[in-house]
Amino acid sequence: MNTRPGHAVIIGGSIAGMCAAQALRSRFGEVTILEQDILPRSMQGRRGTPQSLHNHFLLDVGRNSIEKLFPGFTDRLLANGGLELDPGYDAASCLVSGWMPRARTNMSSLFAYRPTIEATIRELVRNDPGIEFREGIRVAGPLSVGEGSDTVVTGASTTWAPTRGRAANSRPTSSSTRRDGAVGVPGGCGTWGSKSRS
């Protein structure tokens, strides 16, 4: 992997955040993912994740994009309980007008519980020593220098997020993470994003 010195920070450990972290590994020697939740070590849903307990079809464009970032993703997902199905024949669809007729197609889609998809990608991310998860961290806002169009984000101001097993009053007042690039992918109810040096 052709990386250069530097440190990038990803805000949010969602599927999008993990994919962004992997994409940035080709440009940065170190990538840190800041996530306010304590991530599950098993295949279970997380609060604030849209449709976290639903089964999902992963269409070919999505599957191929993830496979390009994480070679072996498809095989790992199937080993973790995912299925490869014909969405026109192996799934039943009910619209306002009623049930759609089932018919075989030339399509093949991955089908899995969303926590299974997330956990599979997380397994692959954790295999990369250049990517670090920092869990239970809430991003308060960006750190920056300059003004107006010359503003450059230099890091993130963070606090501990209240989590099970950690009292809210035990968290430090603040800390910071300095970096050379940042991507805001907070997901859930997150709202913070950042502008970085191009």
C-alpha positions in Angstrom: 0.0 0.0 0.0 1.5 3.3 -1.1 0.9 5.5 2.0 2.5 8.8 2.9 3.3 10.1 6.3 0.4 11.7 8.0 -2.6 11.1 10.2 -6.3 11.2 9.1 -9.3 11.2 11.4 -12.7 9.8 10.5 -15.7 10.9 12.6 -18.0 8.0 12.9 -17.5 4.3 12.8 -20.5 3.5 10.6 -20.2 1.5 7.3 -19.5 4.8 5.5 -16.9 5.7 8.1 -15.1 2.4 7.9 -15.0 2.5 4.1 -13.7 6.1 4.2 -11.0 5.0 6.6 -9.9 2.2 4.3 -9.9 4.5 1.3 -7.7 7.0 3.1 -5.1 4.3 4.0 -3.7 4.7 0.5 -2.8 8.3 1.4 -2.1 8.3 5.1 0.1 6.2 7.2 -2.3 6.4 10.2 -6.1 6.6 10.3 -8.1 7.1 13.5 -11.8 6.5 13.7 -13.6 8.4 16.4 -16.8 6.7 17.5 -19.1 7.8 20.3 -20.5 4.2 20.9 -18.7 1.3 22.4 -18.8 -1.0 19.4 -20.2 -4.5 19.8 -17.8 -7.4 19.6 -20.6 -9.6 18.2 -23.2 -9.1 15.5 -25.7 -6.9 17.1 -27.4 -3.6 16.3 -26.4 -0.2 17.6 -28.6 2.6 18.8 -29.0 5.5 16.4 -28.3 3.3 13.3 -31.1 3.6 10.8 -32.8 0.2 10.1 -30.1 -1.5 12.3 -32.2 -4.6 12.9 -33.4 -5.1 9.3 -32.1 -7.5 6.8 -30.5 -5.8 3.8 -29.9 -6.6 0.1 -26.5 -5.3 -0.9 -26.6 -4.7 -4.6 -23.7 -5.4 -6.9 -22.4 -1.8 -7.1 -22.2 -1.7 -3.3 -20.8 -5.2 -3.0 -18.1 -4.5 -5.7 -17.2 -1.2 -4.1 -16.7 -2.7 -0.6 -14.9 -5.7 -2.1 -12.5 -3.4 -3.9 -11.7 -1.7 -0.5 -11.7 -4.9 1.5 -10.7 -7.9 -0.7 -12.4 -11.0 0.7 -15.4 -9.2 2.0 -17.9 -11.3 0.1 -16.5 -14.6 1.2 -16.2 -13.3 4.8 -19.8 -12.1 4.8 -21.1 -15.5 3.5 -19.0 -17.3 6.1 -20.7 -15.0 8.8 -24.1 -16.1 7.7 -24.9 -13.9 4.7 -26.6 -15.3 1.6 -26.3 -14.8 -2.1 -29.8 -14.6 -3.6 -31.7 -13.8 -6.7 -33.7 -10.7 -5.5 -36.5 -11.3 -8.0 -37.1 -14.9 -7.1 -35.7 -15.5 -3.6 -37.4 -12.5 -2.0 -41.1 -11.5 -1.7 -41.9 -7.9 -2.3 -45.2 -6.3 -1.2 -46.1 -2.8 -2.7 -49.2 -0.7 -2.2 -50.8 -2.5 -5.1 -50.1 -5.9 -3.5 -47.5 -8.7 -3.8 -45.2 -8.6 -6.7 -44.9 -11.7 -8.9 -41.7 -13.6 -8.3 -39.5 -14.3 -11.3 -35.9 -15.4 -11.9 -33.5 -12.7 -13.0 -29.8 -12.5 -13.9 -29.2 -10.5 -10.7 -27.3 -11.8 -7.7 -27.3 -9.8 -4.5 -25.8 -10.4 -1.0 -28.5 -10.6 1.7 -27.7 -10.2 5.4 -28.7 -8.7 8.7 -27.3 -5.2 8.9 -25.3 -6.0 12.0 -23.7 -8.9 10.1 -22.6 -6.5 7.3 -21.2 -4.0 9.9 -19.4 -6.6 11.9 -17.9 -8.2 8.8 -16.4 -4.9 7.6 -15.3 -4.1 11.2 -13.4 -7.4 11.3 -11.6 -6.5 8.1 -10.8 -3.0 9.4 -9.3 -4.3 12.6 -6.9 -6.5 10.6 -5.2 -3.3 9.4 -2.7 -2.1 12.1 -2.7 1.4 10.5 -6.4 2.0 11.4 -7.3 2.6 15.0 -10.8 2.7 16.6 -11.2 5.1 19.5 -14.6 4.2 21.0 -16.7 6.2 23.5 -15.4 9.4 22.0 -17.8 12.3 21.2 -16.6 15.0 18.8 -17.5 18.4 20.1 -16.3 20.3 17.1 -13.4 21.0 14.7 -10.0 22.6 15.6 -8.8 24.9 12.9 -6.4 27.7 12.0 -6.9 30.6 9.6 -10.1 32.5 8.7 -12.7 32.5 6.0 -11.6 30.6 2.8 -8.2 30.1 4.3 -9.5 28.1 7.2 -7.8 24.7 7.6 -9.2 22.0 10.0 -6.3 20.8 12.1 -8.0 18.3 14.4 -11.1 17.6 16.5 -12.1 18.6 20.0 -13.4 15.6 21.8 -15.0 14.4 25.1 -15.9 11.0 26.4 -19.4 10.0 25.5 -21.6 8.6 28.4 -21.6 4.8 28.0 -22.6 1.8 30.1 -20.0 1.2 32.8 -18.7 4.8 32.6 -20.3 7.6 34.7 -20.9 10.8 32.8 -19.0 12.8 35.5 -15.9 10.6 35.0 -15.1 12.0 31.5 -12.4 14.5 31.0 -13.4 18.1 30.2 -11.9 17.9 26.7 -9.1 16.5 24.6 -8.0 16.9 21.0 -6.9 14.8 18.1 -4.5 16.4 15.6 -4.5 15.3 12.0 -3.6 16.1 8.4 -7.0 15.2 6.9 -10.5 14.7 8.3 -13.8 13.2 7.1 -17.0 13.7 8.9 -19.3 10.6 8.7 -21.2 10.8 11.9 -24.2 8.8 10.8 -27.1 8.2 13.3 -28.0 11.6 14.8 -24.6 13.2 14.2 -24.4 16.6 12.6 -20.8 17.6 12.6 -18.7 17.7 9.4 -15.4 19.3 8.4 -13.6 21.0 5.6 -10.1 19.8 5.1 -7.1 20.9 3.1 -7.3 19.5 -0.4 
